[in-house]
Every structure is written in C-alpha cells, then in structure tokens.
Amino acid sequence: MDYIEALGLLAAFFTTVANIPQAIKVIKTRNVKDLSAATYSMLFVGMVLWVVYGIMKEDLPIILANSIAAALCGLILVMKIVCRNHPQNQNKE
C-alpha cells in the first residue's frame, strides 16, 4: 500500500464514520429541530452519486465507504422527517 492509497483509506474512514455520533444522538433523543433537511438531502444525494461513480469505476473502497455513509445520512434524514412532530421539535412560544 502506497501513501496515496493510505490517504484515500483514511479519508474514507473519516467520511464514513462522521455521521455516527449524529445518528446515535438523533436515535436516542428524537431531537431533530436544529438539523437541516436540505443539508442532509444534499449529502445523501452526493453520497449516492459517489456510490454510482464507484460502481462505474469498479472501486470497492469508494463503493463501501459511501454506501455506509449514505445509509447513516439517510437514517438521519428519515428521522428528521419522521420526528418533526415530536414534542421536542416543536416551537415553544
């Protein structure tokens, strides 16, 4: 393994696990009030496009890293939609 491949694997690791803390917090608290649906929608689409790119290039690290990251991002996005009516997510006046 050369340093370029190691750099790519390190980048894939961090971008893959970056959403784990947020996903855990959202699952535990159901609090999605401060999360941007637009941001997570764009991230999800971008990651899915990376998966398609990886498939076309036959690049397994890109496919795996972005599949996992897209699943986590998708989970957060679904929770944003499903939990929007949860009492914690309502504006208090």
Order of alpha helices (4+ residues) and beta strands (2+ residues): alpha-alpha-alpha-alpha
